[in-house]
Amino acid sequence: MNKEKSFEEMIDELENIANSLEKDELTLDESVLKFEEGMRLSKECSNILDNAEKRIKILINENDEIHEEDFSANE
């Protein structure tokens, strides 16, 4: 079963990667792999935040009523 990680799970994983890199206990190859994984997770988290920001901006105030318009992340 391939479950997508939540934003919070990815942030926790990023923290673990940062901690392991700070300990200086990894080989150069292991450090590079951890760094690459951290960069991938960072980009995924950034995309999630960008999409959330777009969804929030779509909320429009018309005649003192708030409504949400359809949003597609593939725009």
TIVEXRO-632050 format. One record per residue: x, y, z of N, C-alpha, C in turn; residue number from 1; residue in one letter. Coordinates in steps of 0.001 Angstrom, whole numbers, plus 500000, padded with zeros to 6 digits. Example, Ala and Ser with C-alpha at 12.3 -4.5 7.8 and 13.67 -1.06 7.14 Angstrom:
<sites>
SITE; 513190; 494310; 507800; 512300; 495500; 507800; 513200; 496700; 507800; 1; a
SITE; 512850; 497750; 507080; 513670; 498940; 507140; 512900; 500030; 507870; 2; s
</sites>
This chain:
<sites>
SITE; 500849; 498814; 500000; 500000; 500000; 500000; 500889; 501242; 500000; 1; m
SITE; 500733; 502111; 499005; 501571; 503301; 498856; 500787; 504530; 499299; 2; n
SITE; 500871; 504838; 500591; 500142; 505974; 501159; 500997; 507233; 501057; 3; k
SITE; 500403; 508315; 500572; 501136; 509581; 500525; 501328; 510108; 501938; 4; e
SITE; 502485; 510694; 502169; 502773; 511257; 503485; 502068; 512594; 503640; 5; k
SITE; 501664; 512873; 504871; 501053; 514168; 505156; 502146; 515230; 505230; 6; s
SITE; 501731; 516476; 505164; 502662; 517595; 505288; 503452; 517479; 506593; 7; f
SITE; 502738; 517175; 507671; 503377; 517076; 508983; 504395; 515945; 509025; 8; e
SITE; 504070; 514806; 508387; 505007; 513686; 508338; 506273; 514067; 507555; 9; e
SITE; 506091; 514808; 506469; 507245; 515235; 505681; 508112; 516215; 506457; 10; m
SITE; 507496; 517119; 507223; 508254; 518063; 508047; 509049; 517299; 509113; 11; i
SITE; 508414; 516306; 509745; 509119; 515489; 510739; 510314; 514781; 510105; 12; d
SITE; 510114; 514247; 508899; 511203; 513557; 508208; 512336; 514525; 507868; 13; e
SITE; 511977; 515750; 507459; 512997; 516769; 507188; 513809; 517073; 508446; 14; l
SITE; 513129; 517169; 509585; 513829; 517425; 510847; 514782; 516288; 511182; 15; e
SITE; 514343; 515051; 510945; 515201; 513895; 511209; 516424; 513897; 510299; 16; n
SITE; 516214; 514259; 509040; 517326; 514332; 508094; 518324; 515403; 508537; 17; i
SITE; 517808; 516573; 508909; 518686; 517666; 509362; 519477; 517234; 510591; 18; a
SITE; 518807; 516568; 511525; 519504; 516106; 512738; 520599; 515104; 512409; 19; n
SITE; 520303; 514169; 511495; 521324; 513169; 511158; 522501; 513803; 510425; 20; s
SITE; 522238; 514823; 509610; 523333; 515507; 508908; 524198; 516317; 509879; 21; l
SITE; 523573; 516864; 510908; 524313; 517663; 511891; 525219; 516815; 512775; 22; e
SITE; 524908; 515534; 512933; 525685; 514662; 513822; 527042; 514280; 513250; 23; k
SITE; 527250; 514456; 511959; 528539; 514107; 511324; 528896; 512629; 511489; 24; d
SITE; 527901; 511759; 511558; 528162; 510324; 511708; 527962; 509570; 510397; 25; e
SITE; 527604; 510263; 509329; 527322; 509625; 508049; 528536; 509715; 507138; 26; l
SITE; 528630; 508760; 506232; 529664; 508860; 505205; 529263; 509963; 504236; 27; t
SITE; 530183; 510325; 503388; 529889; 511355; 502383; 528729; 510919; 501498; 28; l
SITE; 528754; 509674; 501041; 527673; 509178; 500184; 526329; 509197; 500905; 29; d
SITE; 526316; 508769; 502170; 525076; 508788; 502950; 524577; 510219; 503140; 30; e
SITE; 525509; 511130; 503392; 525138; 512542; 503569; 524526; 513115; 502304; 31; s
SITE; 525111; 512788; 501156; 524583; 513285; 499884; 523187; 512730; 499642; 32; v
SITE; 522985; 511435; 499916; 521652; 510833; 499739; 520627; 511480; 500666; 33; l
SITE; 521014; 511707; 501921; 520110; 512373; 502879; 519789; 513793; 502412; 34; k
SITE; 520804; 514496; 501929; 520600; 515864; 501444; 519632; 515868; 500263; 35; f
SITE; 519819; 514941; 499324; 518926; 514858; 498161; 517493; 514566; 498597; 36; e
SITE; 517334; 513654; 499543; 515996; 513336; 500055; 515386; 514561; 500743; 37; e
SITE; 516198; 515282; 501498; 515725; 516495; 502153; 515280; 517550; 501154; 38; g
SITE; 516024; 517699; 500073; 515656; 518675; 499042; 514337; 518279; 498374; 39; m
SITE; 514159; 516972; 498113; 512916; 516488; 497509; 511726; 516764; 498443; 40; r
SITE; 511899; 516441; 499719; 510830; 516685; 500693; 510539; 518174; 500827; 41; l
SITE; 511591; 518988; 500830; 511421; 520434; 500934; 510595; 520970; 499761; 42; s
SITE; 510875; 520471; 498569; 510132; 520909; 497389; 508662; 520480; 497477; 43; k
SITE; 508426; 519246; 497934; 507051; 518774; 498091; 506290; 519631; 499107; 44; e
SITE; 506940; 519948; 500220; 506305; 520785; 501248; 506019; 522179; 500698; 45; c
SITE; 506951; 522720; 499950; 506759; 524035; 499339; 505573; 524024; 498378; 46; s
SITE; 505440; 522961; 497588; 504297; 522848; 496675; 502979; 522783; 497432; 47; n
SITE; 502958; 522034; 498532; 501749; 521945; 499348; 501372; 523319; 499885; 48; i
SITE; 502370; 524057; 500383; 502102; 525401; 500913; 501634; 526361; 499815; 49; l
SITE; 502244; 526266; 498625; 501828; 527118; 497505; 500376; 526842; 497128; 50; d
SITE; 500009; 525570; 497073; 498631; 525220; 496731; 497650; 525690; 497799; 51; n
SITE; 498043; 525582; 499065; 497181; 526060; 500147; 496998; 527572; 500045; 52; a
SITE; 498072; 528280; 499712; 497991; 529738; 499566; 497049; 530111; 498419; 53; e
SITE; 497145; 529377; 497315; 496254; 529646; 496184; 494802; 529412; 496564; 54; k
SITE; 494550; 528326; 497304; 493172; 528034; 497720; 492629; 529141; 498610; 55; r
SITE; 493477; 529662; 499492; 493042; 530730; 500394; 492731; 531995; 499604; 56; i
SITE; 493573; 532308; 498598; 493350; 533505; 497796; 492075; 533436; 496972; 57; k
SITE; 491609; 532215; 496694; 490401; 532051; 495893; 489155; 532460; 496682; 58; i
SITE; 489268; 532440; 498002; 488126; 532890; 498802; 487886; 534374; 498497; 59; l
SITE; 486706; 534681; 498055; 486401; 536040; 497618; 485251; 536595; 498444; 60; i
SITE; 485376; 537856; 498802; 484341; 538517; 499565; 483458; 539303; 498589; 61; n
SITE; 482233; 538829; 498375; 481280; 539524; 497503; 480031; 539848; 498310; 62; e
SITE; 479680; 541119; 498355; 478478; 541559; 499073; 478427; 540989; 500487; 63; n
SITE; 479530; 541084; 501186; 479656; 540603; 502556; 479438; 539098; 502703; 64; d
SITE; 479518; 538348; 501624; 479422; 536891; 501684; 480721; 536284; 501162; 65; e
SITE; 481208; 535320; 501861; 482420; 534621; 501443; 481998; 533350; 500714; 66; i
SITE; 482576; 533140; 499544; 482347; 531870; 498856; 483649; 531402; 498234; 67; h
SITE; 483701; 530123; 497970; 484924; 529540; 497425; 484681; 529162; 495980; 68; e
SITE; 485625; 529570; 495127; 485551; 529176; 493720; 486326; 527897; 493522; 69; e
SITE; 486038; 527187; 492432; 486765; 525976; 492115; 488227; 526304; 491878; 70; d
SITE; 489081; 525414; 492330; 490518; 525592; 492182; 491112; 524310; 491643; 71; f
SITE; 491977; 524449; 490673; 492693; 523298; 490152; 494178; 523543; 490355; 72; s
SITE; 494852; 522608; 490999; 496288; 522740; 491257; 497090; 522594; 489973; 73; a
SITE; 496444; 522211; 488894; 497138; 521982; 487628; 497075; 523198; 486713; 74; n
SITE; 496823; 524360; 487265; 496714; 525568; 486435; 498033; 525978; 485891; 75; e
</sites>
